[in-house]
């Protein structure tokens, strides 16, 4: 260990700093470490210093870096130039993309063939793709740093939620599941409010926009946009043929772009987003358009073998009387699917997981207006909408 440490010092000189911190500051460091998924206290300090320089220090930055920093301070405004997006994405040649892992290798066998249960809705995915499209166009590059995308999408999401909450249709749609929680007046203390905001923000950026997996060999990635096949990702290396340079701050960063499917989904107009950003005066009748709903069934669901089959079963029912029917059928079908994939393994899906997964599958179908639930009752009945006969 001593020889390794000495080698590091020679390659990247530094200084040992010893400081005393009060207990409340130590607790705050631990909380930041947990919220930001950092390895240790040193990572917290480095993270905070880098963020400070990114926000406040501009000396020595290139014109492109200054432009990008200015851009990150201007949230998404609901539109981007479609033709320019297509021209920029056309520059992408054969790339060494990060390969998508099967769901069971990310989340365990009990999540095989399904969207992750934290990916509760699709609207945060659509919003994230639009933010990525905006960054690609405005920065005139097909590849965007994942961390910059997460920061930009988070700030844009907060603005969008605030605009929605002050709009005339704020009581018409329930789309905010998955977005950062901004209404914090109902919490008992300021600390509870802050933690709720921090956790919901982290969940939004990590679960929907994307994240680097820490416990896998090589660089791997997860998150709804990536798992649904809507973004492609690669790792940036130094110019010296992937030889790590201790002084290259861009080494090992994850860069993302829209996949062909992601570009298609992003380019479909969304009436709710257009209305909130005042790009149209027409009030939306649904969260998603018919085109977007059809896309979900054609391109997103087929990425998840079991969920795709289970949704087809649900769609065969004009009416489902109670949530218990969905749960029992989900459990029965998943056990059959599980044994076909892992013949010698015991089924690991617990009753609580059955409830969460089955409810989440139905909530996504309701988000697209495929099913409607009687609002007077908590657990059904669920009625299939007639419009789906022409879409699926």
C-alpha positions as CSV (number, residue, x, y, z in Angstrom):
1,X,0.0,0.0,0.0
2,X,2.8,2.4,0.8
3,X,4.5,1.9,-2.5
4,X,1.2,2.4,-4.4
5,X,0.5,5.6,-2.5
6,X,4.0,6.9,-3.2
7,X,3.6,6.1,-6.9
8,X,0.3,8.0,-7.0
9,X,2.0,11.0,-5.4
10,X,4.7,11.1,-8.0
11,X,2.2,10.9,-10.8
12,X,-0.3,13.3,-9.4
13,X,1.4,15.5,-6.7
14,X,-0.8,16.6,-3.8
15,X,-0.8,17.4,-0.1
16,X,-2.1,15.7,3.0
17,X,-4.6,18.0,4.9
18,X,-5.7,17.3,8.4
19,X,-8.7,19.3,9.7
20,X,-11.0,19.2,12.7
21,X,-14.8,19.3,12.0
22,X,-17.6,19.6,14.4
23,X,-20.1,16.7,14.7
24,X,-22.9,18.4,12.8
25,X,-20.6,19.0,9.9
26,X,-19.5,15.4,9.9
27,X,-23.2,14.3,9.8
28,X,-23.8,16.7,6.9
29,X,-20.8,15.2,5.0
30,X,-22.2,11.7,5.6
31,X,-25.6,12.8,4.3
32,X,-24.1,14.3,1.1
33,X,-22.1,11.1,0.7
34,X,-25.3,9.0,0.9
35,X,-27.4,11.3,-1.3
36,X,-24.7,11.7,-4.1
37,X,-23.7,8.0,-3.9
38,X,-20.0,8.9,-3.2
39,X,-17.4,6.5,-1.9
40,X,-16.0,8.3,1.2
41,X,-15.5,11.7,2.8
42,X,-12.7,12.6,0.4
43,X,-15.0,12.1,-2.5
44,X,-17.5,14.5,-0.8
45,X,-14.9,17.2,-0.5
46,X,-13.6,16.8,-4.0
47,X,-17.2,16.8,-5.3
48,X,-18.0,20.0,-3.5
49,X,-14.8,21.8,-4.7
50,X,-15.4,20.8,-8.3
51,X,-19.0,22.0,-8.1
52,X,-17.9,25.3,-6.7
53,X,-15.4,25.8,-9.5
54,X,-17.9,24.8,-12.1
55,X,-20.4,27.4,-10.8
56,X,-18.1,30.2,-9.8
57,X,-14.6,30.0,-11.4
58,X,-14.3,30.7,-15.1
59,X,-10.6,31.6,-15.5
60,X,-8.8,29.1,-17.7
61,X,-11.9,27.6,-19.3
62,X,-12.3,27.4,-23.0
63,X,-15.0,29.2,-25.0
64,X,-16.8,25.9,-25.4
65,X,-16.7,25.2,-21.7
66,X,-18.0,28.7,-20.9
67,X,-20.8,28.2,-23.4
68,X,-21.7,24.9,-21.8
69,X,-21.7,26.4,-18.3
70,X,-24.0,29.3,-19.4
71,X,-26.2,26.7,-21.1
72,X,-26.6,24.7,-17.9
73,X,-28.0,27.8,-16.2
74,X,-30.8,28.1,-18.8
75,X,-33.5,25.4,-18.3
76,X,-35.3,23.6,-21.1
77,X,-37.9,25.8,-22.7
78,X,-40.1,23.2,-24.4
79,X,-38.7,23.2,-27.9
80,X,-35.7,22.5,-30.0
81,X,-34.8,22.5,-33.8
82,X,-35.8,19.2,-35.2
83,X,-33.8,19.5,-38.5
84,X,-30.7,20.5,-36.7
85,X,-31.0,17.6,-34.3
86,X,-31.2,15.1,-37.2
87,X,-28.1,16.7,-38.8
88,X,-26.1,16.5,-35.6
89,X,-27.1,12.9,-34.9
90,X,-26.1,11.9,-38.4
91,X,-22.5,12.6,-37.4
92,X,-22.4,9.5,-35.2
93,X,-20.4,6.8,-36.8
94,X,-19.6,3.3,-35.6
95,X,-19.1,3.6,-31.8
96,X,-18.1,1.4,-29.0
97,X,-21.4,1.7,-27.1
98,X,-21.9,0.5,-23.5
99,X,-23.9,-2.7,-23.8
100,X,-27.2,-2.9,-22.0
101,X,-27.4,-5.6,-19.3
102,X,-30.4,-7.9,-18.9
103,X,-32.7,-6.6,-16.1
104,X,-31.8,-9.6,-13.8
105,X,-28.1,-8.7,-13.9
106,X,-28.9,-5.2,-12.7
107,X,-31.7,-5.8,-10.2
108,X,-31.7,-9.5,-9.5
109,X,-33.7,-12.5,-10.9
110,X,-37.0,-11.3,-9.4
111,X,-36.9,-8.4,-11.7
112,X,-36.2,-10.4,-14.9
113,X,-38.1,-9.2,-18.0
114,X,-39.7,-6.2,-16.3
115,X,-39.2,-2.5,-16.1
116,X,-37.7,-1.6,-12.7
117,X,-40.3,-0.8,-10.1
118,X,-38.8,2.6,-9.5
119,X,-39.5,3.5,-13.2
120,X,-43.0,4.1,-12.2
121,X,-44.0,6.4,-15.1
122,X,-42.9,7.2,-18.6
123,X,-43.5,10.9,-18.6
124,X,-40.2,11.6,-16.8
125,X,-38.5,9.6,-19.5
126,X,-40.1,11.6,-22.2
127,X,-39.1,14.9,-20.5
128,X,-35.5,13.7,-20.0
129,X,-35.2,12.8,-23.7
130,X,-36.4,16.3,-24.7
131,X,-33.8,17.8,-22.4
132,X,-31.1,15.7,-24.1
133,X,-32.3,16.7,-27.5
134,X,-32.2,20.4,-26.5
135,X,-28.6,20.0,-25.2
136,X,-27.5,18.2,-28.4
137,X,-28.9,21.0,-30.6
138,X,-27.7,23.9,-28.5
139,X,-24.2,22.5,-27.9
140,X,-23.9,21.3,-31.5
141,X,-22.6,17.9,-30.5
142,X,-24.2,14.5,-30.6
143,X,-22.5,13.4,-27.3
144,X,-23.5,14.9,-23.9
145,X,-21.8,14.3,-20.6
146,X,-24.1,12.3,-18.5
147,X,-23.5,14.3,-15.3
148,X,-24.2,17.6,-17.2
149,X,-27.4,16.0,-18.6
150,X,-28.5,15.0,-15.1
151,X,-27.9,18.5,-13.7
152,X,-29.6,20.2,-16.7
153,X,-32.6,17.9,-16.6
154,X,-33.1,18.3,-12.9
155,X,-33.1,22.1,-13.1
156,X,-35.4,22.0,-16.1
157,X,-37.8,19.5,-14.3
158,X,-38.1,21.8,-11.3
159,X,-39.0,24.7,-13.6
160,X,-41.5,22.5,-15.4
161,X,-43.2,21.3,-12.2
162,X,-43.5,24.9,-11.0
163,X,-45.0,26.0,-14.3
164,X,-47.5,23.2,-14.1
165,X,-48.5,24.0,-10.5
166,X,-49.3,27.5,-11.5
167,X,-51.3,26.5,-14.6
168,X,-55.0,26.2,-15.2
169,X,-54.8,22.4,-15.5
170,X,-52.9,21.6,-12.4
171,X,-55.8,19.4,-11.0
172,X,-56.4,17.7,-14.4
173,X,-53.4,15.4,-14.6
174,X,-51.3,13.3,-12.1
175,X,-48.0,13.1,-13.9
176,X,-45.6,14.2,-11.2
177,X,-44.7,10.8,-9.9
178,X,-40.9,10.4,-10.4
179,X,-40.3,14.1,-10.6
180,X,-38.5,16.1,-7.8
181,X,-40.8,16.9,-4.9
182,X,-41.0,20.7,-4.6
183,X,-44.0,21.3,-2.3
184,X,-42.3,21.0,1.1
185,X,-44.6,23.1,3.4
186,X,-46.3,20.0,4.8
187,X,-43.2,18.5,6.4
188,X,-42.6,18.8,10.2
189,X,-39.1,20.2,9.9
190,X,-36.8,21.9,7.5
191,X,-34.5,18.9,7.6
192,X,-37.4,16.5,6.6
193,X,-38.2,18.8,3.8
194,X,-34.6,19.0,2.6
195,X,-34.2,15.3,2.7
196,X,-37.4,14.7,0.8
197,X,-36.3,17.1,-1.9
198,X,-32.8,15.7,-2.0
199,X,-34.0,12.1,-2.3
200,X,-36.6,12.8,-4.9
201,X,-34.1,14.8,-6.9
202,X,-31.6,12.0,-6.7
203,X,-34.2,9.4,-7.6
204,X,-35.2,11.4,-10.7
205,X,-31.7,11.8,-12.0
206,X,-30.4,8.4,-11.1
207,X,-33.5,6.2,-11.9
208,X,-34.8,8.1,-15.0
209,X,-32.0,10.0,-16.6
210,X,-29.3,7.5,-16.0
211,X,-26.4,6.4,-13.7
212,X,-23.2,4.5,-13.8
213,X,-23.3,1.1,-12.1
214,X,-20.7,0.8,-9.4
215,X,-20.7,-2.9,-8.7
216,X,-20.1,-4.4,-12.2
217,X,-17.0,-5.2,-14.0
218,X,-16.1,-2.6,-16.6
219,X,-18.3,0.5,-17.2
220,X,-22.0,-0.4,-17.1
221,X,-25.0,1.8,-17.0
222,X,-28.6,1.8,-15.8
223,X,-31.6,4.1,-15.7
224,X,-35.0,4.1,-17.5
225,X,-33.8,6.0,-20.6
226,X,-30.9,3.5,-21.1
227,X,-32.8,0.4,-20.1
228,X,-35.7,1.2,-22.5
229,X,-33.2,1.6,-25.4
230,X,-33.9,5.3,-25.8
231,X,-30.3,6.5,-25.3
232,X,-26.9,5.2,-26.3
233,X,-23.9,5.6,-24.1
234,X,-20.1,5.4,-24.4
235,X,-17.1,6.1,-22.3
236,X,-14.7,9.0,-23.1
237,X,-11.0,8.2,-22.8
238,X,-7.9,10.3,-23.3
239,X,-6.4,10.6,-26.8
240,X,-3.7,8.1,-25.9
241,X,-5.6,5.0,-26.8
242,X,-7.5,4.5,-23.6
243,X,-4.4,4.9,-21.4
244,X,-5.5,6.6,-18.3
245,X,-4.0,10.1,-17.6
246,X,-4.2,11.3,-14.0
247,X,-4.5,14.9,-15.2
248,X,-7.2,14.3,-17.8
249,X,-10.5,15.3,-16.1
250,X,-12.5,13.9,-19.1
251,X,-11.1,10.4,-18.7
252,X,-13.8,7.8,-18.0
253,X,-16.8,10.1,-18.3
254,X,-20.0,8.6,-19.6
255,X,-21.3,10.4,-22.7
256,X,-24.9,9.8,-24.0
257,X,-26.9,10.5,-27.1
258,X,-30.3,9.7,-28.4
259,X,-30.7,6.3,-30.0
260,X,-32.9,5.9,-33.1
261,X,-35.8,5.0,-30.9
262,X,-35.1,7.8,-28.5
263,X,-35.0,10.3,-31.3
264,X,-38.3,9.0,-32.6
265,X,-40.0,9.3,-29.2
266,X,-38.5,12.7,-28.6
267,X,-39.7,14.1,-31.9
268,X,-43.4,13.2,-31.2
269,X,-45.2,16.3,-30.1
270,X,-46.5,16.3,-26.5
271,X,-49.5,18.5,-26.0
272,X,-49.1,18.7,-22.2
273,X,-45.5,20.0,-22.5
274,X,-46.4,22.4,-25.3
275,X,-49.3,23.8,-23.2
276,X,-47.2,24.3,-20.1
277,X,-44.5,26.1,-22.0
278,X,-47.2,28.1,-23.9
279,X,-46.2,26.7,-27.3
280,X,-49.9,26.1,-27.8
281,X,-53.1,27.4,-26.4
282,X,-55.0,24.2,-26.7
283,X,-55.5,22.4,-23.4
284,X,-54.4,18.8,-23.6
285,X,-56.9,16.0,-23.1
286,X,-54.3,13.4,-22.1
287,X,-50.7,13.1,-21.0
288,X,-49.6,11.4,-24.2
289,X,-50.7,11.6,-27.8
290,X,-51.9,8.6,-29.8
291,X,-48.5,8.5,-31.6
292,X,-46.6,8.4,-28.2
293,X,-48.9,5.7,-26.9
294,X,-48.4,3.6,-30.0
295,X,-44.6,4.0,-29.7
296,X,-44.8,2.7,-26.1
297,X,-46.3,-0.5,-27.3
298,X,-44.1,-0.9,-30.4
299,X,-40.7,0.1,-29.1
300,X,-40.5,0.3,-25.3
301,X,-42.5,-2.7,-24.1
302,X,-40.8,-5.2,-26.4
303,X,-37.6,-4.4,-24.5
304,X,-39.1,-6.2,-21.5
305,X,-40.1,-9.8,-22.3
306,X,-42.3,-10.6,-19.3
307,X,-44.0,-7.2,-18.9
308,X,-44.8,-7.2,-22.7
309,X,-46.6,-10.5,-22.4
310,X,-48.4,-9.6,-19.2
311,X,-49.6,-6.3,-20.7
312,X,-51.0,-8.3,-23.7
313,X,-53.0,-10.4,-21.2
314,X,-54.3,-7.2,-19.5
315,X,-55.3,-5.8,-22.9
316,X,-57.4,-8.8,-23.6
317,X,-59.7,-7.8,-20.8
318,X,-62.3,-5.1,-21.5
319,X,-62.8,-4.8,-17.7
320,X,-60.8,-5.9,-14.7
321,X,-62.9,-5.8,-11.5
322,X,-60.3,-5.6,-8.8
323,X,-56.6,-5.2,-8.2
324,X,-56.5,-8.7,-6.6
325,X,-57.1,-10.1,-10.1
326,X,-54.1,-8.3,-11.5
327,X,-51.9,-9.4,-8.6
328,X,-52.9,-13.1,-8.7
329,X,-52.5,-13.3,-12.5
330,X,-49.2,-11.4,-12.4
331,X,-47.8,-13.9,-9.8
332,X,-49.0,-16.9,-11.8
333,X,-47.6,-15.7,-15.1
334,X,-44.3,-14.5,-13.6
335,X,-43.7,-17.9,-11.9
336,X,-44.1,-19.6,-15.3
337,X,-41.8,-17.1,-16.9
338,X,-39.2,-17.3,-14.1
339,X,-39.0,-21.1,-14.3
340,X,-38.6,-20.9,-18.1
341,X,-35.6,-18.6,-17.7
342,X,-34.1,-20.1,-14.5
343,X,-35.2,-23.7,-14.4
344,X,-33.2,-24.7,-11.2
345,X,-33.8,-21.5,-9.2
346,X,-36.5,-20.8,-6.7
347,X,-38.9,-17.9,-7.4
348,X,-37.7,-14.9,-5.3
349,X,-40.7,-12.6,-5.8
350,X,-42.4,-11.8,-2.5
351,X,-46.0,-10.9,-2.1
352,X,-45.2,-7.2,-1.5
353,X,-43.1,-7.2,-4.7
354,X,-46.0,-8.8,-6.6
355,X,-48.3,-6.0,-5.4
356,X,-45.8,-3.2,-6.3
357,X,-44.9,-4.6,-9.7
358,X,-48.5,-5.4,-10.8
359,X,-49.8,-2.0,-9.6
360,X,-46.9,-0.2,-11.4
361,X,-47.6,-2.0,-14.7
362,X,-51.2,-0.9,-14.5
363,X,-50.3,2.6,-13.5
364,X,-48.2,3.0,-16.6
365,X,-51.1,1.8,-18.7
366,X,-53.4,4.3,-17.0
367,X,-50.8,7.0,-17.7
368,X,-51.2,6.3,-21.4
369,X,-55.0,6.3,-21.2
370,X,-55.2,2.6,-22.0
371,X,-57.2,1.8,-18.8
372,X,-59.3,4.1,-16.7
373,X,-60.1,3.4,-13.0
374,X,-63.3,4.4,-11.3
375,X,-62.1,7.3,-9.1
376,X,-64.7,6.4,-6.4
377,X,-62.9,3.2,-5.6
378,X,-59.3,2.5,-4.6
379,X,-58.8,-0.9,-6.2
380,X,-60.9,-1.0,-9.3
381,X,-62.7,-1.7,-11.5
382,X,-60.4,-0.9,-14.4
383,X,-61.9,-0.4,-17.9
384,X,-60.0,-0.6,-21.2
385,X,-60.5,2.4,-23.3
386,X,-61.9,2.0,-26.9
387,X,-59.2,4.1,-28.5
388,X,-56.6,1.4,-28.0
389,X,-58.3,-0.9,-30.5
390,X,-56.8,1.3,-33.3
391,X,-53.3,1.6,-31.7
392,X,-52.2,-1.8,-30.6
